[in-house]
Amino acid sequence: MNQIKTHFLENSTSSEMLEMVECIKRAEDHGLLVEVIHTALKEMKEFPNSSPLLCMQVALEDWDV
């Protein structure tokens, strides 16, 4: 099995991964998935030491989701 797949499978049930899935679902339910992800990516670029989950949470807040 390749290293990326192994890493994903090891972390797919972690609490951070499950919280990320919940964030994505919330954005999708509000019809703002693309906008939230775009904002999260901008946040990650501006603050590279932030976790992906934190950037997603900030983006959700920015979009009032």
PDBQT receptor file of N, H, CA, C and O in Angstrom, charges set to zero:
ATOM      1  N   MET A   1       0.859  -1.167   0.000  1.00  0.00    +0.000 N 
ATOM      2  CA  MET A   1       0.000   0.000   0.000  1.00  0.00    +0.000 C 
ATOM      3  C   MET A   1       0.914   1.240   0.000  1.00  0.00    +0.000 C 
ATOM      4  O   MET A   1       1.937   1.267   0.683  1.00  0.00    +0.000 OA
ATOM      5  N   ASN A   2       0.524   2.271  -0.782  1.00  0.00    +0.000 N 
ATOM      6  H   ASN A   2      -0.308   2.250  -1.337  1.00  0.00    +0.000 HD
ATOM      7  CA  ASN A   2       1.382   3.449  -0.827  1.00  0.00    +0.000 C 
ATOM      8  C   ASN A   2       1.276   4.255   0.463  1.00  0.00    +0.000 C 
ATOM      9  O   ASN A   2       0.323   4.110   1.229  1.00  0.00    +0.000 OA
ATOM     10  N   GLN A   3       2.270   5.104   0.683  1.00  0.00    +0.000 N 
ATOM     11  H   GLN A   3       3.044   5.222   0.061  1.00  0.00    +0.000 HD
ATOM     12  CA  GLN A   3       2.395   5.839   1.947  1.00  0.00    +0.000 C 
ATOM     13  C   GLN A   3       1.235   6.812   2.169  1.00  0.00    +0.000 C 
ATOM     14  O   GLN A   3       0.770   6.956   3.299  1.00  0.00    +0.000 OA
ATOM     15  N   ILE A   4       0.765   7.470   1.134  1.00  0.00    +0.000 N 
ATOM     16  H   ILE A   4       1.143   7.353   0.216  1.00  0.00    +0.000 HD
ATOM     17  CA  ILE A   4      -0.343   8.423   1.272  1.00  0.00    +0.000 C 
ATOM     18  C   ILE A   4      -1.616   7.703   1.702  1.00  0.00    +0.000 C 
ATOM     19  O   ILE A   4      -2.327   8.161   2.595  1.00  0.00    +0.000 OA
ATOM     20  N   LYS A   5      -1.894   6.578   1.061  1.00  0.00    +0.000 N 
ATOM     21  H   LYS A   5      -1.316   6.205   0.335  1.00  0.00    +0.000 HD
ATOM     22  CA  LYS A   5      -3.094   5.817   1.402  1.00  0.00    +0.000 C 
ATOM     23  C   LYS A   5      -3.009   5.298   2.843  1.00  0.00    +0.000 C 
ATOM     24  O   LYS A   5      -3.994   5.339   3.580  1.00  0.00    +0.000 OA
ATOM     25  N   THR A   6      -1.848   4.820   3.230  1.00  0.00    +0.000 N 
ATOM     26  H   THR A   6      -1.048   4.787   2.631  1.00  0.00    +0.000 HD
ATOM     27  CA  THR A   6      -1.658   4.332   4.590  1.00  0.00    +0.000 C 
ATOM     28  C   THR A   6      -1.883   5.447   5.602  1.00  0.00    +0.000 C 
ATOM     29  O   THR A   6      -2.569   5.250   6.605  1.00  0.00    +0.000 OA
ATOM     30  N   HIS A   7      -1.308   6.612   5.342  1.00  0.00    +0.000 N 
ATOM     31  H   HIS A   7      -0.751   6.771   4.527  1.00  0.00    +0.000 HD
ATOM     32  CA  HIS A   7      -1.472   7.756   6.239  1.00  0.00    +0.000 C 
ATOM     33  C   HIS A   7      -2.948   8.157   6.345  1.00  0.00    +0.000 C 
ATOM     34  O   HIS A   7      -3.441   8.431   7.440  1.00  0.00    +0.000 OA
ATOM     35  N   PHE A   8      -3.648   8.191   5.209  1.00  0.00    +0.000 N 
ATOM     36  H   PHE A   8      -3.248   7.969   4.320  1.00  0.00    +0.000 HD
ATOM     37  CA  PHE A   8      -5.070   8.546   5.227  1.00  0.00    +0.000 C 
ATOM     38  C   PHE A   8      -5.866   7.553   6.060  1.00  0.00    +0.000 C 
ATOM     39  O   PHE A   8      -6.680   7.959   6.890  1.00  0.00    +0.000 OA
ATOM     40  N   LEU A   9      -5.649   6.278   5.856  1.00  0.00    +0.000 N 
ATOM     41  H   LEU A   9      -4.987   5.949   5.182  1.00  0.00    +0.000 HD
ATOM     42  CA  LEU A   9      -6.403   5.259   6.585  1.00  0.00    +0.000 C 
ATOM     43  C   LEU A   9      -6.120   5.307   8.084  1.00  0.00    +0.000 C 
ATOM     44  O   LEU A   9      -7.010   5.049   8.893  1.00  0.00    +0.000 OA
ATOM     45  N   GLU A  10      -4.891   5.635   8.451  1.00  0.00    +0.000 N 
ATOM     46  H   GLU A  10      -4.167   5.844   7.793  1.00  0.00    +0.000 HD
ATOM     47  CA  GLU A  10      -4.558   5.751   9.867  1.00  0.00    +0.000 C 
ATOM     48  C   GLU A  10      -5.287   6.922  10.521  1.00  0.00    +0.000 C 
ATOM     49  O   GLU A  10      -5.655   6.850  11.693  1.00  0.00    +0.000 OA
ATOM     50  N   ASN A  11      -5.496   8.003   9.762  1.00  0.00    +0.000 N 
ATOM     51  H   ASN A  11      -5.197   8.062   8.810  1.00  0.00    +0.000 HD
ATOM     52  CA  ASN A  11      -6.058   9.219  10.332  1.00  0.00    +0.000 C 
ATOM     53  C   ASN A  11      -7.540   9.427  10.022  1.00  0.00    +0.000 C 
ATOM     54  O   ASN A  11      -8.133  10.393  10.503  1.00  0.00    +0.000 OA
ATOM     55  N   SER A  12      -8.138   8.562   9.245  1.00  0.00    +0.000 N 
ATOM     56  H   SER A  12      -7.656   7.778   8.854  1.00  0.00    +0.000 HD
ATOM     57  CA  SER A  12      -9.511   8.789   8.797  1.00  0.00    +0.000 C 
ATOM     58  C   SER A  12     -10.537   8.724   9.922  1.00  0.00    +0.000 C 
ATOM     59  O   SER A  12     -11.650   9.229   9.770  1.00  0.00    +0.000 OA
ATOM     60  N   THR A  13     -10.187   8.124  11.027  1.00  0.00    +0.000 N 
ATOM     61  H   THR A  13      -9.283   7.714  11.151  1.00  0.00    +0.000 HD
ATOM     62  CA  THR A  13     -11.126   8.077  12.143  1.00  0.00    +0.000 C 
ATOM     63  C   THR A  13     -10.691   8.975  13.297  1.00  0.00    +0.000 C 
ATOM     64  O   THR A  13     -11.267   8.920  14.383  1.00  0.00    +0.000 OA
ATOM     65  N   SER A  14      -9.682   9.795  13.063  1.00  0.00    +0.000 N 
ATOM     66  H   SER A  14      -9.214   9.840  12.181  1.00  0.00    +0.000 HD
ATOM     67  CA  SER A  14      -9.242  10.703  14.124  1.00  0.00    +0.000 C 
ATOM     68  C   SER A  14     -10.317  11.760  14.358  1.00  0.00    +0.000 C 
ATOM     69  O   SER A  14     -11.126  12.044  13.475  1.00  0.00    +0.000 OA
ATOM     70  N   SER A  15     -10.314  12.331  15.543  1.00  0.00    +0.000 N 
ATOM     71  H   SER A  15      -9.657  12.101  16.260  1.00  0.00    +0.000 HD
ATOM     72  CA  SER A  15     -11.336  13.333  15.860  1.00  0.00    +0.000 C 
ATOM     73  C   SER A  15     -11.202  14.554  14.951  1.00  0.00    +0.000 C 
ATOM     74  O   SER A  15     -12.208  15.150  14.566  1.00  0.00    +0.000 OA
ATOM     75  N   GLU A  16      -9.966  14.933  14.604  1.00  0.00    +0.000 N 
ATOM     76  H   GLU A  16      -9.149  14.449  14.917  1.00  0.00    +0.000 HD
ATOM     77  CA  GLU A  16      -9.785  16.094  13.728  1.00  0.00    +0.000 C 
ATOM     78  C   GLU A  16     -10.387  15.833  12.339  1.00  0.00    +0.000 C 
ATOM     79  O   GLU A  16     -11.015  16.716  11.754  1.00  0.00    +0.000 OA
ATOM     80  N   MET A  17     -10.195  14.641  11.829  1.00  0.00    +0.000 N 
ATOM     81  H   MET A  17      -9.686  13.924  12.304  1.00  0.00    +0.000 HD
ATOM     82  CA  MET A  17     -10.749  14.302  10.514  1.00  0.00    +0.000 C 
ATOM     83  C   MET A  17     -12.274  14.306  10.572  1.00  0.00    +0.000 C 
ATOM     84  O   MET A  17     -12.926  14.796   9.650  1.00  0.00    +0.000 OA
ATOM     85  N   LEU A  18     -12.838  13.772  11.628  1.00  0.00    +0.000 N 
ATOM     86  H   LEU A  18     -12.309  13.374  12.376  1.00  0.00    +0.000 HD
ATOM     87  CA  LEU A  18     -14.296  13.750  11.757  1.00  0.00    +0.000 C 
ATOM     88  C   LEU A  18     -14.865  15.156  11.895  1.00  0.00    +0.000 C 
ATOM     89  O   LEU A  18     -15.938  15.448  11.368  1.00  0.00    +0.000 OA
ATOM     90  N   GLU A  19     -14.147  16.032  12.604  1.00  0.00    +0.000 N 
ATOM     91  H   GLU A  19     -13.275  15.796  13.032  1.00  0.00    +0.000 HD
ATOM     92  CA  GLU A  19     -14.586  17.424  12.715  1.00  0.00    +0.000 C 
ATOM     93  C   GLU A  19     -14.505  18.128  11.363  1.00  0.00    +0.000 C 
ATOM     94  O   GLU A  19     -15.355  18.961  11.049  1.00  0.00    +0.000 OA
ATOM     95  N   MET A  20     -13.491  17.801  10.559  1.00  0.00    +0.000 N 
ATOM     96  H   MET A  20     -12.800  17.125  10.814  1.00  0.00    +0.000 HD
ATOM     97  CA  MET A  20     -13.356  18.387   9.226  1.00  0.00    +0.000 C 
ATOM     98  C   MET A  20     -14.538  17.961   8.345  1.00  0.00    +0.000 C 
ATOM     99  O   MET A  20     -15.085  18.774   7.600  1.00  0.00    +0.000 OA
ATOM    100  N   VAL A  21     -14.919  16.713   8.433  1.00  0.00    +0.000 N 
ATOM    101  H   VAL A  21     -14.474  16.052   9.038  1.00  0.00    +0.000 HD
ATOM    102  CA  VAL A  21     -16.063  16.213   7.671  1.00  0.00    +0.000 C 
ATOM    103  C   VAL A  21     -17.333  16.963   8.086  1.00  0.00    +0.000 C 
ATOM    104  O   VAL A  21     -18.154  17.314   7.238  1.00  0.00    +0.000 OA
ATOM    105  N   GLU A  22     -17.487  17.201   9.369  1.00  0.00    +0.000 N 
ATOM    106  H   GLU A  22     -16.820  16.916  10.058  1.00  0.00    +0.000 HD
ATOM    107  CA  GLU A  22     -18.656  17.940   9.865  1.00  0.00    +0.000 C 
ATOM    108  C   GLU A  22     -18.654  19.370   9.320  1.00  0.00    +0.000 C 
ATOM    109  O   GLU A  22     -19.706  19.888   8.946  1.00  0.00    +0.000 OA
ATOM    110  N   CYS A  23     -17.496  20.006   9.273  1.00  0.00    +0.000 N 
ATOM    111  H   CYS A  23     -16.641  19.586   9.577  1.00  0.00    +0.000 HD
ATOM    112  CA  CYS A  23     -17.395  21.359   8.720  1.00  0.00    +0.000 C 
ATOM    113  C   CYS A  23     -17.803  21.371   7.248  1.00  0.00    +0.000 C 
ATOM    114  O   CYS A  23     -18.542  22.250   6.805  1.00  0.00    +0.000 OA
ATOM    115  N   ILE A  24     -17.320  20.399   6.509  1.00  0.00    +0.000 N 
ATOM    116  H   ILE A  24     -16.720  19.685   6.868  1.00  0.00    +0.000 HD
ATOM    117  CA  ILE A  24     -17.653  20.311   5.082  1.00  0.00    +0.000 C 
ATOM    118  C   ILE A  24     -19.147  20.101   4.903  1.00  0.00    +0.000 C 
ATOM    119  O   ILE A  24     -19.766  20.708   4.029  1.00  0.00    +0.000 OA
ATOM    120  N   LYS A  25     -19.724  19.242   5.733  1.00  0.00    +0.000 N 
ATOM    121  H   LYS A  25     -19.221  18.749   6.443  1.00  0.00    +0.000 HD
ATOM    122  CA  LYS A  25     -21.171  18.989   5.644  1.00  0.00    +0.000 C 
ATOM    123  C   LYS A  25     -21.967  20.250   5.948  1.00  0.00    +0.000 C 
ATOM    124  O   LYS A  25     -22.950  20.539   5.265  1.00  0.00    +0.000 OA
ATOM    125  N   ARG A  26     -21.556  21.004   6.964  1.00  0.00    +0.000 N 
ATOM    126  H   ARG A  26     -20.757  20.769   7.519  1.00  0.00    +0.000 HD
ATOM    127  CA  ARG A  26     -22.258  22.253   7.298  1.00  0.00    +0.000 C 
ATOM    128  C   ARG A  26     -22.199  23.243   6.140  1.00  0.00    +0.000 C 
ATOM    129  O   ARG A  26     -23.207  23.863   5.799  1.00  0.00    +0.000 OA
ATOM    130  N   ALA A  27     -21.033  23.391   5.541  1.00  0.00    +0.000 N 
ATOM    131  H   ALA A  27     -20.214  22.887   5.818  1.00  0.00    +0.000 HD
ATOM    132  CA  ALA A  27     -20.882  24.309   4.409  1.00  0.00    +0.000 C 
ATOM    133  C   ALA A  27     -21.750  23.860   3.240  1.00  0.00    +0.000 C 
ATOM    134  O   ALA A  27     -22.406  24.676   2.592  1.00  0.00    +0.000 OA
ATOM    135  N   GLU A  28     -21.748  22.564   2.977  1.00  0.00    +0.000 N 
ATOM    136  H   GLU A  28     -21.216  21.901   3.503  1.00  0.00    +0.000 HD
ATOM    137  CA  GLU A  28     -22.551  22.015   1.882  1.00  0.00    +0.000 C 
ATOM    138  C   GLU A  28     -24.039  22.217   2.137  1.00  0.00    +0.000 C 
ATOM    139  O   GLU A  28     -24.780  22.564   1.217  1.00  0.00    +0.000 OA
ATOM    140  N   ASP A  29     -24.488  22.005   3.371  1.00  0.00    +0.000 N 
ATOM    141  H   ASP A  29     -23.887  21.723   4.119  1.00  0.00    +0.000 HD
ATOM    142  CA  ASP A  29     -25.897  22.189   3.723  1.00  0.00    +0.000 C 
ATOM    143  C   ASP A  29     -26.364  23.625   3.513  1.00  0.00    +0.000 C 
ATOM    144  O   ASP A  29     -27.542  23.863   3.246  1.00  0.00    +0.000 OA
ATOM    145  N   HIS A  30     -25.453  24.574   3.630  1.00  0.00    +0.000 N 
ATOM    146  H   HIS A  30     -24.496  24.381   3.847  1.00  0.00    +0.000 HD
ATOM    147  CA  HIS A  30     -25.793  25.984   3.427  1.00  0.00    +0.000 C 
ATOM    148  C   HIS A  30     -25.541  26.441   1.990  1.00  0.00    +0.000 C 
ATOM    149  O   HIS A  30     -25.714  27.617   1.671  1.00  0.00    +0.000 OA
ATOM    150  N   GLY A  31     -25.135  25.514   1.129  1.00  0.00    +0.000 N 
ATOM    151  H   GLY A  31     -24.995  24.558   1.388  1.00  0.00    +0.000 HD
ATOM    152  CA  GLY A  31     -24.884  25.855  -0.274  1.00  0.00    +0.000 C 
ATOM    153  C   GLY A  31     -23.651  26.728  -0.457  1.00  0.00    +0.000 C 
ATOM    154  O   GLY A  31     -23.557  27.477  -1.429  1.00  0.00    +0.000 OA
ATOM    155  N   LEU A  32     -22.706  26.635   0.473  1.00  0.00    +0.000 N 
ATOM    156  H   LEU A  32     -22.782  26.026   1.262  1.00  0.00    +0.000 HD
ATOM    157  CA  LEU A  32     -21.528  27.497   0.439  1.00  0.00    +0.000 C 
ATOM    158  C   LEU A  32     -20.226  26.697   0.464  1.00  0.00    +0.000 C 
ATOM    159  O   LEU A  32     -19.206  27.202   0.931  1.00  0.00    +0.000 OA
ATOM    160  N   LEU A  33     -20.245  25.481  -0.022  1.00  0.00    +0.000 N 
ATOM    161  H   LEU A  33     -21.075  25.070  -0.401  1.00  0.00    +0.000 HD
ATOM    162  CA  LEU A  33     -19.066  24.625   0.062  1.00  0.00    +0.000 C 
ATOM    163  C   LEU A  33     -17.865  25.243  -0.654  1.00  0.00    +0.000 C 
ATOM    164  O   LEU A  33     -16.779  25.328  -0.080  1.00  0.00    +0.000 OA
ATOM    165  N   VAL A  34     -18.049  25.668  -1.883  1.00  0.00    +0.000 N 
ATOM    166  H   VAL A  34     -18.931  25.599  -2.349  1.00  0.00    +0.000 HD
ATOM    167  CA  VAL A  34     -16.933  26.229  -2.659  1.00  0.00    +0.000 C 
ATOM    168  C   VAL A  34     -16.407  27.498  -1.994  1.00  0.00    +0.000 C 
ATOM    169  O   VAL A  34     -15.196  27.695  -1.890  1.00  0.00    +0.000 OA
ATOM    170  N   GLU A  35     -17.307  28.343  -1.550  1.00  0.00    +0.000 N 
ATOM    171  H   GLU A  35     -18.290  28.183  -1.634  1.00  0.00    +0.000 HD
ATOM    172  CA  GLU A  35     -16.901  29.602  -0.928  1.00  0.00    +0.000 C 
ATOM    173  C   GLU A  35     -16.126  29.360   0.378  1.00  0.00    +0.000 C 
ATOM    174  O   GLU A  35     -15.118  30.016   0.640  1.00  0.00    +0.000 OA
ATOM    175  N   VAL A  36     -16.600  28.431   1.174  1.00  0.00    +0.000 N 
ATOM    176  H   VAL A  36     -17.419  27.898   0.961  1.00  0.00    +0.000 HD
ATOM    177  CA  VAL A  36     -15.947  28.136   2.452  1.00  0.00    +0.000 C 
ATOM    178  C   VAL A  36     -14.569  27.514   2.216  1.00  0.00    +0.000 C 
ATOM    179  O   VAL A  36     -13.600  27.883   2.879  1.00  0.00    +0.000 OA
ATOM    180  N   ILE A  37     -14.481  26.589   1.291  1.00  0.00    +0.000 N 
ATOM    181  H   ILE A  37     -15.268  26.288   0.753  1.00  0.00    +0.000 HD
ATOM    182  CA  ILE A  37     -13.190  25.969   1.007  1.00  0.00    +0.000 C 
ATOM    183  C   ILE A  37     -12.216  27.001   0.449  1.00  0.00    +0.000 C 
ATOM    184  O   ILE A  37     -11.045  27.011   0.826  1.00  0.00    +0.000 OA
ATOM    185  N   HIS A  38     -12.685  27.863  -0.438  1.00  0.00    +0.000 N 
ATOM    186  H   HIS A  38     -13.637  27.854  -0.744  1.00  0.00    +0.000 HD
ATOM    187  CA  HIS A  38     -11.823  28.914  -0.991  1.00  0.00    +0.000 C 
ATOM    188  C   HIS A  38     -11.305  29.815   0.130  1.00  0.00    +0.000 C 
ATOM    189  O   HIS A  38     -10.119  30.143   0.164  1.00  0.00    +0.000 OA
ATOM    190  N   THR A  39     -12.180  30.210   1.035  1.00  0.00    +0.000 N 
ATOM    191  H   THR A  39     -13.143  29.943   1.007  1.00  0.00    +0.000 HD
ATOM    192  CA  THR A  39     -11.779  31.059   2.157  1.00  0.00    +0.000 C 
ATOM    193  C   THR A  39     -10.798  30.326   3.070  1.00  0.00    +0.000 C 
ATOM    194  O   THR A  39      -9.835  30.922   3.551  1.00  0.00    +0.000 OA
ATOM    195  N   ALA A  40     -11.037  29.046   3.310  1.00  0.00    +0.000 N 
ATOM    196  H   ALA A  40     -11.820  28.561   2.920  1.00  0.00    +0.000 HD
ATOM    197  CA  ALA A  40     -10.129  28.259   4.152  1.00  0.00    +0.000 C 
ATOM    198  C   ALA A  40      -8.748  28.152   3.517  1.00  0.00    +0.000 C 
ATOM    199  O   ALA A  40      -7.737  28.232   4.214  1.00  0.00    +0.000 OA
ATOM    200  N   LEU A  41      -8.699  27.975   2.206  1.00  0.00    +0.000 N 
ATOM    201  H   LEU A  41      -9.521  27.910   1.640  1.00  0.00    +0.000 HD
ATOM    202  CA  LEU A  41      -7.411  27.903   1.518  1.00  0.00    +0.000 C 
ATOM    203  C   LEU A  41      -6.664  29.233   1.593  1.00  0.00    +0.000 C 
ATOM    204  O   LEU A  41      -5.447  29.255   1.775  1.00  0.00    +0.000 OA
ATOM    205  N   LYS A  42      -7.388  30.333   1.452  1.00  0.00    +0.000 N 
ATOM    206  H   LYS A  42      -8.377  30.315   1.304  1.00  0.00    +0.000 HD
ATOM    207  CA  LYS A  42      -6.770  31.651   1.605  1.00  0.00    +0.000 C 
ATOM    208  C   LYS A  42      -6.239  31.822   3.026  1.00  0.00    +0.000 C 
ATOM    209  O   LYS A  42      -5.156  32.372   3.229  1.00  0.00    +0.000 OA
ATOM    210  N   GLU A  43      -6.995  31.358   3.989  1.00  0.00    +0.000 N 
ATOM    211  H   GLU A  43      -7.874  30.912   3.824  1.00  0.00    +0.000 HD
ATOM    212  CA  GLU A  43      -6.589  31.432   5.395  1.00  0.00    +0.000 C 
ATOM    213  C   GLU A  43      -5.306  30.612   5.623  1.00  0.00    +0.000 C 
ATOM    214  O   GLU A  43      -4.400  31.046   6.334  1.00  0.00    +0.000 OA
ATOM    215  N   MET A  44      -5.248  29.437   5.015  1.00  0.00    +0.000 N 
ATOM    216  H   MET A  44      -5.984  29.085   4.438  1.00  0.00    +0.000 HD
ATOM    217  CA  MET A  44      -4.064  28.588   5.151  1.00  0.00    +0.000 C 
ATOM    218  C   MET A  44      -2.840  29.252   4.532  1.00  0.00    +0.000 C 
ATOM    219  O   MET A  44      -1.732  29.148   5.057  1.00  0.00    +0.000 OA
ATOM    220  N   LYS A  45      -3.052  29.936   3.409  1.00  0.00    +0.000 N 
ATOM    221  H   LYS A  45      -3.953  30.021   2.981  1.00  0.00    +0.000 HD
ATOM    222  CA  LYS A  45      -1.943  30.618   2.747  1.00  0.00    +0.000 C 
ATOM    223  C   LYS A  45      -1.440  31.782   3.612  1.00  0.00    +0.000 C 
ATOM    224  O   LYS A  45      -0.234  32.000   3.724  1.00  0.00    +0.000 OA
ATOM    225  N   GLU A  46      -2.362  32.518   4.216  1.00  0.00    +0.000 N 
ATOM    226  H   GLU A  46      -3.342  32.340   4.125  1.00  0.00    +0.000 HD
ATOM    227  CA  GLU A  46      -1.997  33.675   5.026  1.00  0.00    +0.000 C 
ATOM    228  C   GLU A  46      -1.383  33.264   6.370  1.00  0.00    +0.000 C 
ATOM    229  O   GLU A  46      -0.493  33.939   6.887  1.00  0.00    +0.000 OA
ATOM    230  N   PHE A  47      -1.868  32.152   6.925  1.00  0.00    +0.000 N 
ATOM    231  H   PHE A  47      -2.591  31.603   6.505  1.00  0.00    +0.000 HD
ATOM    232  CA  PHE A  47      -1.385  31.669   8.226  1.00  0.00    +0.000 C 
ATOM    233  C   PHE A  47      -0.946  30.204   8.093  1.00  0.00    +0.000 C 
ATOM    234  O   PHE A  47      -1.663  29.303   8.529  1.00  0.00    +0.000 OA
ATOM    235  N   PRO A  48       0.226  29.963   7.493  1.00  0.00    +0.000 N 
ATOM    236  CA  PRO A  48       0.644  28.590   7.181  1.00  0.00    +0.000 C 
ATOM    237  C   PRO A  48       0.852  27.680   8.398  1.00  0.00    +0.000 C 
ATOM    238  O   PRO A  48       0.899  26.459   8.249  1.00  0.00    +0.000 OA
ATOM    239  N   ASN A  49       0.975  28.249   9.582  1.00  0.00    +0.000 N 
ATOM    240  H   ASN A  49       0.937  29.241   9.704  1.00  0.00    +0.000 HD
ATOM    241  CA  ASN A  49       1.146  27.415  10.774  1.00  0.00    +0.000 C 
ATOM    242  C   ASN A  49      -0.177  26.949  11.370  1.00  0.00    +0.000 C 
ATOM    243  O   ASN A  49      -0.187  26.158  12.312  1.00  0.00    +0.000 OA
ATOM    244  N   SER A  50      -1.290  27.433  10.831  1.00  0.00    +0.000 N 
ATOM    245  H   SER A  50      -1.282  28.076  10.065  1.00  0.00    +0.000 HD
ATOM    246  CA  SER A  50      -2.612  27.016  11.311  1.00  0.00    +0.000 C 
ATOM    247  C   SER A  50      -2.954  25.638  10.772  1.00  0.00    +0.000 C 
ATOM    248  O   SER A  50      -2.508  25.255   9.690  1.00  0.00    +0.000 OA
ATOM    249  N   SER A  51      -3.740  24.903  11.526  1.00  0.00    +0.000 N 
ATOM    250  H   SER A  51      -4.102  25.213  12.405  1.00  0.00    +0.000 HD
ATOM    251  CA  SER A  51      -4.173  23.578  11.068  1.00  0.00    +0.000 C 
ATOM    252  C   SER A  51      -5.274  23.737  10.019  1.00  0.00    +0.000 C 
ATOM    253  O   SER A  51      -5.976  24.748  10.009  1.00  0.00    +0.000 OA
ATOM    254  N   PRO A  52      -5.430  22.758   9.147  1.00  0.00    +0.000 N 
ATOM    255  CA  PRO A  52      -6.524  22.808   8.171  1.00  0.00    +0.000 C 
ATOM    256  C   PRO A  52      -7.889  22.925   8.849  1.00  0.00    +0.000 C 
ATOM    257  O   PRO A  52      -8.771  23.626   8.354  1.00  0.00    +0.000 OA
ATOM    258  N   LEU A  53      -8.062  22.241   9.980  1.00  0.00    +0.000 N 
ATOM    259  H   LEU A  53      -7.346  21.671  10.382  1.00  0.00    +0.000 HD
ATOM    260  CA  LEU A  53      -9.342  22.315  10.689  1.00  0.00    +0.000 C 
ATOM    261  C   LEU A  53      -9.607  23.727  11.182  1.00  0.00    +0.000 C 
ATOM    262  O   LEU A  53     -10.718  24.233  11.025  1.00  0.00    +0.000 OA
ATOM    263  N   LEU A  54      -8.622  24.366  11.768  1.00  0.00    +0.000 N 
ATOM    264  H   LEU A  54      -7.719  23.955  11.895  1.00  0.00    +0.000 HD
ATOM    265  CA  LEU A  54      -8.806  25.729  12.256  1.00  0.00    +0.000 C 
ATOM    266  C   LEU A  54      -9.141  26.675  11.104  1.00  0.00    +0.000 C 
ATOM    267  O   LEU A  54     -10.007  27.539  11.242  1.00  0.00    +0.000 OA
ATOM    268  N   CYS A  55      -8.466  26.515   9.983  1.00  0.00    +0.000 N 
ATOM    269  H   CYS A  55      -7.763  25.813   9.871  1.00  0.00    +0.000 HD
ATOM    270  CA  CYS A  55      -8.747  27.363   8.816  1.00  0.00    +0.000 C 
ATOM    271  C   CYS A  55     -10.168  27.146   8.315  1.00  0.00    +0.000 C 
ATOM    272  O   CYS A  55     -10.838  28.097   7.913  1.00  0.00    +0.000 OA
ATOM    273  N   MET A  56     -10.624  25.912   8.336  1.00  0.00    +0.000 N 
ATOM    274  H   MET A  56     -10.079  25.139   8.663  1.00  0.00    +0.000 HD
ATOM    275  CA  MET A  56     -11.993  25.615   7.915  1.00  0.00    +0.000 C 
ATOM    276  C   MET A  56     -12.986  26.227   8.896  1.00  0.00    +0.000 C 
ATOM    277  O   MET A  56     -14.010  26.767   8.478  1.00  0.00    +0.000 OA
ATOM    278  N   GLN A  57     -12.703  26.152  10.173  1.00  0.00    +0.000 N 
ATOM    279  H   GLN A  57     -11.871  25.713  10.513  1.00  0.00    +0.000 HD
ATOM    280  CA  GLN A  57     -13.593  26.735  11.178  1.00  0.00    +0.000 C 
ATOM    281  C   GLN A  57     -13.661  28.254  11.039  1.00  0.00    +0.000 C 
ATOM    282  O   GLN A  57     -14.736  28.838  11.179  1.00  0.00    +0.000 OA
ATOM    283  N   VAL A  58     -12.539  28.894  10.770  1.00  0.00    +0.000 N 
ATOM    284  H   VAL A  58     -11.666  28.419  10.657  1.00  0.00    +0.000 HD
ATOM    285  CA  VAL A  58     -12.520  30.333  10.553  1.00  0.00    +0.000 C 
ATOM    286  C   VAL A  58     -13.334  30.687   9.311  1.00  0.00    +0.000 C 
ATOM    287  O   VAL A  58     -14.089  31.658   9.316  1.00  0.00    +0.000 OA
ATOM    288  N   ALA A  59     -13.181  29.906   8.262  1.00  0.00    +0.000 N 
ATOM    289  H   ALA A  59     -12.567  29.117   8.259  1.00  0.00    +0.000 HD
ATOM    290  CA  ALA A  59     -13.928  30.152   7.024  1.00  0.00    +0.000 C 
ATOM    291  C   ALA A  59     -15.432  29.998   7.255  1.00  0.00    +0.000 C 
ATOM    292  O   ALA A  59     -16.216  30.793   6.736  1.00  0.00    +0.000 OA
ATOM    293  N   LEU A  60     -15.838  29.012   8.007  1.00  0.00    +0.000 N 
ATOM    294  H   LEU A  60     -15.202  28.366   8.429  1.00  0.00    +0.000 HD
ATOM    295  CA  LEU A  60     -17.261  28.839   8.325  1.00  0.00    +0.000 C 
ATOM    296  C   LEU A  60     -17.788  30.060   9.063  1.00  0.00    +0.000 C 
ATOM    297  O   LEU A  60     -18.886  30.545   8.788  1.00  0.00    +0.000 OA
ATOM    298  N   GLU A  61     -16.998  30.541   9.991  1.00  0.00    +0.000 N 
ATOM    299  H   GLU A  61     -16.106  30.147  10.214  1.00  0.00    +0.000 HD
ATOM    300  CA  GLU A  61     -17.399  31.743  10.753  1.00  0.00    +0.000 C 
ATOM    301  C   GLU A  61     -17.498  32.948   9.832  1.00  0.00    +0.000 C 
ATOM    302  O   GLU A  61     -18.427  33.748   9.944  1.00  0.00    +0.000 OA
ATOM    303  N   ASP A  62     -16.536  33.077   8.920  1.00  0.00    +0.000 N 
ATOM    304  H   ASP A  62     -15.781  32.427   8.829  1.00  0.00    +0.000 HD
ATOM    305  CA  ASP A  62     -16.562  34.204   7.980  1.00  0.00    +0.000 C 
ATOM    306  C   ASP A  62     -17.826  34.212   7.124  1.00  0.00    +0.000 C 
ATOM    307  O   ASP A  62     -18.342  35.271   6.767  1.00  0.00    +0.000 OA
ATOM    308  N   TRP A  63     -18.313  33.020   6.801  1.00  0.00    +0.000 N 
ATOM    309  H   TRP A  63     -17.894  32.160   7.091  1.00  0.00    +0.000 HD
ATOM    310  CA  TRP A  63     -19.507  32.887   5.970  1.00  0.00    +0.000 C 
ATOM    311  C   TRP A  63     -20.780  32.716   6.802  1.00  0.00    +0.000 C 
ATOM    312  O   TRP A  63     -21.837  32.411   6.250  1.00  0.00    +0.000 OA
ATOM    313  N   ASP A  64     -20.695  32.905   8.105  1.00  0.00    +0.000 N 
ATOM    314  H   ASP A  64     -19.837  33.153   8.554  1.00  0.00    +0.000 HD
ATOM    315  CA  ASP A  64     -21.849  32.779   9.006  1.00  0.00    +0.000 C 
ATOM    316  C   ASP A  64     -22.550  31.441   8.895  1.00  0.00    +0.000 C 
ATOM    317  O   ASP A  64     -23.778  31.360   8.885  1.00  0.00    +0.000 OA
ATOM    318  N   VAL A  65     -21.751  30.400   8.813  1.00  0.00    +0.000 N 
ATOM    319  H   VAL A  65     -20.753  30.466   8.821  1.00  0.00    +0.000 HD
ATOM    320  CA  VAL A  65     -22.308  29.046   8.722  1.00  0.00    +0.000 C 
ATOM    321  C   VAL A  65     -22.187  28.385  10.071  1.00  0.00    +0.000 C 
ATOM    322  O   VAL A  65     -22.592  27.234  10.234  1.00  0.00    +0.000 OA
TER     323      VAL A  65
